[in-house]
Structure formats: C-alpha cells, structure tokens
Amino acid sequence: MLSLLAKGQAYSSIAKKLNVSYKTVVNTCSQLRRKLNATNLAELIHAAVRLFPAESQELPWSDRASSVRPKAAEKRNLTR
C-alpha cells in the first residue's frame, strides 16, 4: 500500500488494485500514519517516497519539475 502511495495513487485506485474496500485502505493508511509518526496524509506520502524511492521516480511530474519552474534569472526578468 505504501508503494502505491509513493507512486501517487489515490485511495480509490489503491482499493481497486488491491481488491479491497476504500474503507480498508483509509483505515490501513491511518494505522500506517500512527506507526510512522506521520500527522497527516502528506507526511505519510513523504514517508512512503522515502521508503520506496524507485516507486516515486515513476511519477509523471518528477521529470518535468525543473522544466516547469522558472529559474531565478527568468523570475528576475519577469519582474522588470
């Protein structure tokens, strides 16, 4: 389940892939948050990415992040 979270999957798609109910996924993630000392879903996903770094490399936005954000020099030119 953590590897699917690291891939960026939503609870509903995780439930379908694992052939369990949505509620089971929500409850399991809640238990994982407690065990990993994550206070919210964002921290749980962050922990999942740390534990499964290869899985998170498959994210569609991971290779485009640098090309989407303007560089500091480009930002300065935009403000002038």
N, C-alpha and C positions, 0 to 999 in steps of 0.2 A: 504494500500500500504506500509506503514511503517513497519507493522508487517511482511510482506513478505520480505522486505529488511533485517529486523532483522534475518530472517531465512536463509539469504544468497542467496535468489533468484535473478536471473538476470532479467534485464528489459524485455527481450523477454518472459521469463516464467511467469512473473507477468502479462504481457499483455494477454497471453493465459488464465491464471487462472481467470482474471477479465473480460475477453471477451471484451477488448478494444484494440485499436491500440497501437503499440510500441511508436509512436509519442505522444500519450496521456500520457503514462507512463513517458516518458522523460520530457514532459512539466510539469506534475504534480510534479515530483521529483525536477525539477528546482524551482518551486514555493515553495515547502516544504523547499528546501535549503535556500531560502531567508527568509522564516518565522522562521526557526530555527537557523538562522545566521551561517549556515554551508557554508564554502567557496568551498568545493569540495565534490565528492561522498563519499570519505572515512569518512569525518566528518558527512555527512548525515547518513551513515550506523551506525556510532558510536552513534549518537543521537537516531536512531531507536532502537539500542540494549539497550540503557539506558531507553527508554520509554517502551520497550517490553522485559524485561529480560527473561521471561519464554519462549518466542519465540526463543531467541538466544541459549537457553540450548539445543535445538534440533539440533544444528549444528554438522555435522559429525566429525569435528576436535576438538570440545570443550572438549570432554572427553579424547582425546588422546594427547593433547598438552603437558602435563607433561611427558608422556612416550616417546615422540618423541625427546624432547630436552635433551641433556646430562646434567647431574648435574655438578656443579662446580668441584667436586672432579674427576669426569670422564674426564672433559676437561683437568685438570692438568696432569692426567696420559697419555692422548693422546699426549701432547706436549713434554713429556720427552723422 
